[in-house]
Amino acid sequence: MRALISVSDKRGVVEFAKELVSLGWEILSTSGTMKMLREAGLPVTSVSDVTGFPEICDGRVKTLHPKIHGGLLARRDIPDHMKQIADNGIEKIDLVCVNLYPFRETIAKPDVTMEDAVEHIDIGGPSMVRSAAKNWESVTIVVNPEDYATVLEEIKTLGDTTRETRLQLSAKAYTHTAEYDMAISTYMRAQAGLPEILFLEFDEKQSLRYGENPHQAAKFYRSKDTVPYSLATAEQLGGKELSYNNIQDANAALCIVREFTEPFAVGLKHMNPCGSAIGKDVVEAWQKAYEGDKTSIFGGIVAFNREVNLEVAKLLKPIFLEIVMAPSFAPDALELLQTKKNLRLLKVDMTPSDKVQKQYVTVNGGLLVQNMDKDTKPVTAEMCVTEAKPTDSQLVDLSFGWRIVKHVKSNAIVVVKDGMTYGIGAGQMNRIGSAEIALKQAKATLAEEGKNILEEGLVLASDGFFPFDDCVTLAAEYGVKAIVQPGGSIRDADSIAKANEAGITMLFTGERHFKH
């Protein structure tokens, strides 16, 4: 039995080759891999000795030869194939262990030249991989070190790999070369100035019971790129399997959590926050978030940007919730929450990252792609456009409200005070409708606390500009004292005049955050 080993990813390859040699296999190899195996004391035959032809063109040509590909592609069940390779002095190759030049890693370097990138386009490697994969009935192809153990175990116990394993390895091999070619195609088209062809690479993570509704089939796929605040890499510590809607809602909650560095908690329902707050610690943040809307959080999702401790767990336990997410759970808190068997507990990586992330939205027959709306301008006093200027405490609330409103469905209005949401108006067809919902909710929430809304000096945030002065007029009727909005309407002057008339501070950020 003969194996050809030539790898860029050299993890575990020496140990793999040693096991094959101990089982009586002959090893063929090239260049760096051959040097490594020989330094480990293994008997290795050079591919050049097999082909009778030296490596040429700086190693560009070494395995592209009939004595290699004939040994890979000849079908063992066709006598004429076997006669032809015998007549030409070609020996069978039973196993190929190959992975490809690191093209992606090369082009990811900030100073990479096109010449360097092109030299990392593998030719012989993909050819051997595809040849072995095509003849999977007889040839084992291994492209991933993670498969070494399975291959060795089957050879040790059965004398060869099973047909089922060879088929699976063949499929993995074609995936390996497809991903490789996609990366090369994308790079070369960009260099040539051709329109991009978008290749998406996502691995199936799990099948879901159903989609948005029970009659819809659904699956959850994981990106090749590992990013923070991702459910694809979250660790589930308890509860039922996630559903399609769970994943959508939980992702929306994580996008909000990402906005904050101070202790923060958010409750979310149907892709919109229903209560959120900052606090001196995670306990206060949750207490304020819950007080903001005790009704809507029923059956909702909660996310924290700090460890969930026992005190918070005790507050969460009596409430019916679908999911609780945090960067970590204290052992006693986890033990308590795990007593609720259906409650999904997710440990999520919340490491800050500046990496640009793409957002994909399907439309009939097409796909929309944009950079994720991650960055949020700090709200500063210099943004003020009215006679009344913001106080320090108002600036804190304006900044808080601005970070929340960007995650509420447009048209969006959020009413806040003391780092806590009191009213949220989402997804109305006109902005005044959202403002009415948010302000009425704030009035009702404050009334439960025995407070008069007109005396509270609330802060209001809007994701888009005011096309008329009606939102400012309504805000004044509810005692709002400060407003943050993007500005940019042709009738901004009307809203500014109304704010000045009502003694309201208003700030323009110059940046909108629509969320359709």
C-alpha positions in Angstrom: 0.0 0.0 0.0 1.3 3.5 -0.9 0.4 6.9 0.5 1.4 10.2 -1.0 1.8 12.9 1.6 2.4 16.6 0.8 0.9 19.2 3.1 1.0 22.9 3.9 -0.8 22.3 7.3 1.7 20.1 9.0 -0.2 19.5 12.2 0.1 15.9 13.2 1.5 14.8 9.8 4.7 13.2 11.3 2.7 11.1 13.7 0.2 10.1 10.9 3.1 9.0 8.6 4.8 7.1 11.4 1.6 5.1 12.0 1.3 4.3 8.3 4.9 3.2 8.1 4.4 0.9 11.1 1.5 -0.7 9.3 3.7 -1.4 6.3 2.8 1.5 4.0 5.3 3.1 1.6 5.3 6.9 1.8 5.8 9.2 -1.2 6.4 12.9 -0.6 7.7 16.2 -2.0 9.8 19.2 -0.9 9.2 20.5 2.7 7.0 17.6 3.8 9.5 15.1 2.6 12.3 16.9 4.5 10.2 17.0 7.7 9.4 13.3 7.5 13.0 12.3 6.8 14.2 14.4 9.7 11.8 12.4 11.8 13.6 9.2 10.7 11.0 7.9 8.4 11.7 6.2 5.1 10.3 8.4 2.4 10.4 8.0 -1.4 10.7 11.2 -3.4 8.0 11.8 -6.0 10.8 12.7 -8.4 12.2 9.2 -8.0 8.8 7.8 -8.9 8.3 10.0 -11.9 11.9 10.0 -13.1 11.6 13.8 -13.5 12.9 16.5 -11.2 10.9 19.3 -9.6 11.2 22.2 -12.0 10.1 25.9 -12.3 10.7 26.6 -8.6 8.5 23.7 -7.6 5.6 24.7 -9.8 5.9 21.3 -11.5 6.5 18.2 -9.5 3.4 16.0 -9.2 1.8 16.7 -12.6 2.8 13.4 -14.1 1.1 10.2 -15.4 3.0 8.1 -12.9 1.2 10.1 -10.1 -2.2 10.6 -11.6 -2.4 7.2 -13.3 -1.8 5.7 -9.9 -4.6 7.7 -8.5 -7.2 7.6 -11.2 -7.0 4.0 -12.5 -10.1 2.1 -11.5 -9.3 -1.1 -9.7 -12.4 -2.8 -11.0 -11.6 -2.3 -14.7 -9.0 -4.8 -15.9 -8.0 -2.6 -18.8 -7.2 0.2 -16.5 -5.0 -2.0 -14.4 -3.3 -3.4 -17.5 -2.6 0.0 -18.9 -0.9 1.3 -15.7 1.1 -2.0 -15.5 2.2 -1.7 -19.1 3.4 1.9 -18.3 5.2 1.0 -15.1 2.8 2.9 -13.0 2.0 1.7 -9.4 -1.2 2.3 -7.6 -1.4 5.1 -4.9 -4.0 4.1 -2.2 -4.0 7.2 0.0 -3.4 10.9 -0.6 -2.8 13.3 2.3 -2.7 16.8 0.8 -3.8 20.2 1.8 -3.2 23.4 -0.2 -0.9 26.4 -0.2 -2.2 29.0 2.3 -3.7 31.4 -0.2 -6.3 33.0 2.1 -3.6 33.7 4.8 -1.3 35.2 2.1 -3.8 37.7 0.7 -4.9 38.6 4.2 -1.5 40.2 4.8 -1.7 44.0 4.5 1.4 44.3 2.4 0.8 41.3 0.1 1.8 41.8 -3.6 -0.1 40.2 -6.5 3.1 38.3 -7.4 3.3 36.8 -3.9 -0.4 35.9 -4.0 -0.1 34.2 -7.4 2.8 32.1 -6.2 0.5 30.8 -3.4 -2.0 29.4 -6.0 -1.6 25.7 -5.7 -1.8 23.7 -8.9 -0.4 20.2 -8.2 -2.2 19.9 -4.9 -5.8 20.5 -6.1 -5.1 18.2 -9.1 -4.0 15.3 -6.7 -6.9 16.0 -4.4 -9.5 15.9 -7.2 -8.0 12.8 -8.8 -8.0 10.9 -5.5 -11.5 12.2 -4.6 -12.8 11.1 -8.0 -11.5 7.6 -7.5 -12.9 7.4 -3.9 -14.1 3.9 -4.4 -10.4 2.8 -4.2 -8.4 5.8 -3.0 -8.6 7.5 0.4 -8.2 11.3 0.3 -7.4 13.2 3.5 -7.3 17.0 3.4 -7.9 17.8 7.1 -5.6 16.6 10.0 -8.8 16.1 12.1 -9.5 13.0 10.0 -6.2 11.3 10.6 -7.4 9.4 13.7 -10.4 8.0 11.9 -8.4 6.9 8.9 -5.7 5.2 11.0 -8.2 3.4 13.2 -9.9 1.9 10.2 -6.7 0.8 8.6 -5.5 -0.7 11.8 -8.7 -2.7 12.4 -9.9 -3.4 8.9 -6.8 -3.1 6.7 -8.2 -0.2 4.8 -10.7 2.6 5.2 -14.4 1.8 4.7 -16.3 2.7 1.6 -18.5 5.1 3.6 -15.5 6.9 5.1 -13.9 7.2 1.6 -17.1 8.8 0.3 -17.3 11.2 3.1 -13.6 12.1 2.7 -14.1 12.6 -1.0 -16.9 15.1 -0.3 -14.8 17.0 2.1 -12.0 17.1 -0.4 -14.2 18.7 -3.1 -15.3 21.2 -0.5 -11.7 22.0 0.3 -10.8 22.7 -3.4 -14.1 24.6 -4.0 -13.4 26.9 -1.1 -9.8 27.3 -2.3 -10.9 28.2 -5.8 -13.6 30.6 -4.5 -10.9 32.6 -2.7 -8.7 32.7 -5.7 -11.5 33.7 -8.0 -12.6 36.5 -5.7 -9.1 37.8 -5.5 -8.2 37.6 -9.2 -11.5 39.2 -10.3 -10.8 42.1 -8.0 -7.3 42.5 -9.4 -8.7 42.4 -12.9 -11.4 44.9 -12.2 -14.2 42.5 -13.0 -17.6 42.6 -11.2 -17.5 40.6 -8.0 -19.2 37.1 -7.9 -20.2 36.7 -4.3 -19.4 33.3 -2.8 -20.8 32.6 0.6 -19.3 29.9 2.9 -21.5 28.7 5.8 -21.4 25.3 7.5 -24.7 23.7 8.6 -24.8 24.0 12.4 -28.2 22.4 13.0 -31.5 21.6 11.5 -34.4 23.4 13.2 -37.7 21.9 14.0 -39.3 24.5 11.7 -38.8 28.1 10.6 -40.7 31.3 11.4 -43.9 29.2 11.2 -44.5 25.5 11.7 -45.1 24.9 7.9 -41.6 26.3 7.0 -38.5 24.1 6.9 -35.4 25.8 8.3 -31.7 25.3 9.1 -29.1 27.3 11.0 -25.7 27.8 9.3 -22.4 29.0 10.8 -20.1 31.4 9.1 -16.5 30.3 8.4 -15.4 33.5 10.2 -15.5 33.5 13.9 -16.9 36.7 15.3 -18.0 37.9 18.8 -21.6 38.3 19.9 -22.5 35.3 17.7 -25.0 32.6 18.4 -23.2 30.4 16.0 -20.4 29.9 18.4 -22.3 30.4 21.7 -22.2 27.6 24.3 -25.7 26.4 25.4 -25.6 25.6 29.1 -29.2 24.6 29.6 -32.7 24.5 28.1 -34.4 23.4 25.0 -33.0 23.6 21.5 -33.1 27.0 19.9 -35.8 27.7 17.4 -35.7 29.9 14.3 -37.4 32.8 16.0 -35.3 32.4 19.1 -32.2 32.8 17.0 -33.5 35.9 15.3 -34.5 37.5 18.6 -31.4 36.5 20.4 -29.2 38.0 17.6 -31.1 41.3 17.9 -30.5 41.3 21.6 -26.8 40.7 21.2 -26.5 43.6 18.7 -27.9 45.9 21.4 -25.6 44.5 24.1 -22.6 45.2 21.8 -23.3 49.0 22.1 -22.4 49.1 25.8 -19.3 48.9 27.9 -21.0 49.9 31.2 -23.1 47.2 33.0 -26.1 46.7 30.8 -29.2 44.6 30.5 -31.9 44.3 27.9 -35.2 42.4 27.5 -36.3 41.8 24.0 -39.5 40.6 22.2 -40.1 40.1 18.5 -36.8 41.8 17.4 -37.4 44.9 19.5 -36.1 45.8 23.0 -39.0 46.1 25.5 -36.8 47.2 28.4 -33.2 48.1 28.7 -30.9 49.9 31.2 -27.4 50.7 32.4 -26.5 50.5 36.1 -23.7 50.6 38.6 -23.7 46.8 38.4 -25.5 44.0 36.6 -28.2 43.8 39.4 -29.2 47.4 39.1 -29.1 47.2 35.3 -31.6 44.3 35.3 -33.8 45.8 37.9 -34.2 49.0 35.9 -34.6 47.2 32.6 -37.4 45.0 34.1 -39.2 48.0 35.7 -39.2 49.6 32.2 -41.8 47.1 30.9 -42.8 44.3 33.2 -45.5 43.1 30.9 -43.8 42.7 27.6 -40.8 40.8 28.9 -43.1 37.8 29.6 -41.8 35.0 27.3 -39.0 37.2 26.1 -35.2 37.1 25.8 -32.7 38.7 28.2 -29.1 39.6 27.6 -26.3 41.0 29.8 -22.8 42.2 29.1 -21.6 41.1 32.5 -21.5 37.8 34.3 -24.9 36.7 35.7 -24.4 36.3 39.4 -26.7 34.6 42.0 -28.5 37.8 42.9 -29.5 38.4 39.3 -30.4 34.7 38.8 -32.8 34.9 41.8 -34.5 37.9 40.1 -34.8 36.1 36.8 -36.0 32.7 38.1 -39.7 33.7 38.8 -40.1 35.3 35.3 -41.1 33.2 32.3 -38.3 33.7 29.8 -37.2 31.9 26.7 -33.4 32.7 26.8 -30.8 34.3 29.1 -27.5 35.3 27.5 -24.3 36.5 29.1 -20.5 36.3 28.7 -20.5 34.0 31.7 -22.6 32.6 34.6 -21.4 32.3 38.2 -21.6 28.6 39.2 -24.3 29.1 41.8 -26.3 31.3 39.4 -26.1 28.6 36.7 -27.1 25.9 39.0 -30.2 27.9 40.0 -31.3 28.8 36.5 -30.7 25.2 35.2 -33.6 24.1 37.5 -35.8 25.7 34.9 -35.5 22.9 32.4 -36.9 24.8 29.3 -34.9 28.0 29.9 -32.2 28.3 27.3 -28.9 29.6 28.9 -26.3 30.8 26.4 -22.7 31.7 27.2 -21.7 34.2 24.4 -18.2 35.5 23.5 -18.5 39.3 24.0 -14.9 40.3 23.2 -14.9 43.7 21.6 -13.8 43.6 17.9 -13.3 46.3 15.2 -13.6 43.7 12.4 -16.0 44.8 9.7 -18.9 42.4 9.4 -21.3 42.0 6.5 -25.0 41.8 6.7 -27.0 39.7 4.2 -30.7 40.1 3.4 -32.4 38.0 0.8 -35.0 39.4 -1.6 -36.9 37.6 -4.3 -34.2 36.6 -6.8 -31.5 38.6 -5.2 -29.4 39.4 -2.1 -28.6 42.7 -0.4 -25.3 43.1 1.3 -24.1 45.9 3.5 -21.6 46.6 6.3 -23.2 46.0 9.7 -24.3 49.1 11.5 -21.8 48.7 14.4 -20.5 52.1 15.0 -22.5 54.7 16.9 -21.5 58.4 17.3 -21.1 59.6 20.9 -23.7 62.2 21.7 -21.9 65.4 22.6 -22.9 68.9 23.7 -21.5 70.3 20.4 -24.4 68.7 18.6 -26.9 71.0 20.2 -29.0 73.1 17.8 -31.3 74.9 20.3 -31.1 77.7 22.7 -31.4 75.4 25.7 -28.2 73.4 26.2 -28.0 69.8 27.6 -27.0 69.1 31.2 -24.4 66.5 32.0 -27.1 64.0 33.1 -29.1 64.7 30.0 -26.1 63.9 27.8 -25.7 60.5 29.5 -29.4 59.8 28.8 -29.2 61.2 25.2 -26.3 58.9 24.5 -28.1 55.9 26.1 -31.3 56.6 24.1 -29.4 57.0 20.9 -27.7 53.6 21.3 -31.0 51.9 22.0 -33.1 53.6 19.3 -30.8 52.4 16.5 -31.9 48.8 17.3 -35.7 49.5 17.3 -37.6 48.9 14.1 -38.1 52.1 12.1 -39.9 54.4 12.6 -38.4 54.3 16.0 -38.8 56.5 19.1 -37.4 55.7 22.5 -38.1 57.6 25.8 -35.5 57.3 28.6 -34.4 58.7 31.9 -31.6 57.8 34.3 -30.2 55.2 31.9 -33.4 53.3 31.6 -36.1 53.0 28.9 -39.6 54.0 29.8 -41.2 53.9 26.4 -40.5 52.4 23.1 -42.4 53.0 19.9 -41.4 50.7 17.0 -42.2 50.1 13.4 -45.0 52.5 12.8 -45.8 53.9 9.3 -45.3 57.5 10.5 -43.0 58.9 13.2 -45.7 60.6 15.2 -47.4 57.2 15.6 -44.2 55.8 17.2 -43.8 58.9 19.4 -47.4 58.5 20.7 -46.8 54.8 21.6 -43.5 55.5 23.3 -44.8 58.5 25.3 -48.0 56.9 26.4 -46.1 53.8 27.5 -43.7 56.1 29.5 -46.6 57.9 31.1 -48.1 54.5 32.2 -44.8 53.1 33.5 -44.2 56.3 35.5 -47.8 56.2 36.8 -47.1 52.7 38.2 -44.3 54.2 40.2 -46.5 57.1 41.4 -44.8 59.7 39.3 -46.1 62.4 37.1 -44.6 62.4 33.6 -44.7 66.1 33.3 -42.3 66.4 36.3 -39.7 63.9 35.2 -37.9 65.7 32.4 -37.7 62.8 30.1 -35.3 62.4 27.1 -36.4 61.3 23.7 -34.4 59.7 20.9 -35.5 59.2 17.2 -33.7 57.0 14.7 -34.6 59.3 11.8 -35.2 63.0 11.4 -38.5 64.8 12.1 -40.2 65.7 8.8 -42.5 68.1 10.7 -42.6 69.7 14.1 -45.4 67.5 15.4 -43.1 65.1 17.3 -41.5 68.0 19.2 -45.0 69.4 19.9 -46.1 66.0 21.3 -42.9 65.6 23.3 -43.4 69.0 24.9 -47.0 67.9 26.0 -45.5 64.9 27.8 -42.8 67.0 29.6 -39.8 65.9 27.5 -36.8 68.1 28.1 -34.2 66.8 25.6 -34.3 65.2 22.2 -31.6 63.6 20.0 -32.2 62.9 16.4 -30.2 62.8 13.1 -31.4 66.1 11.7 -31.3 66.6 7.9 -35.0 67.4 7.1 -35.8 70.3 4.9 -38.0 71.4 7.7 -35.5 71.1 10.5 -36.0 74.8 11.3 -39.6 74.2 12.2 -38.6 71.5 14.8 -35.8 73.7 16.2 -38.2 76.7 16.5 -40.8 74.5 18.3 -38.1 73.1 20.7 -36.9 76.7 21.5 -40.5 77.7 22.1 -41.0 74.7 24.6 -37.6 75.1 26.2 -36.4 71.7 24.9 -32.8 70.9 24.3 -32.4 69.2 20.9 -29.2 67.7 19.4 -28.5 66.6 15.8 -26.1 63.8 15.4 -25.9 64.0 11.6 -26.2 60.2 11.4 -29.4 58.1 11.1 -29.9 54.5 12.1 -32.9 53.1 10.2 -33.6 49.5 10.9 -36.2 48.0 8.5 
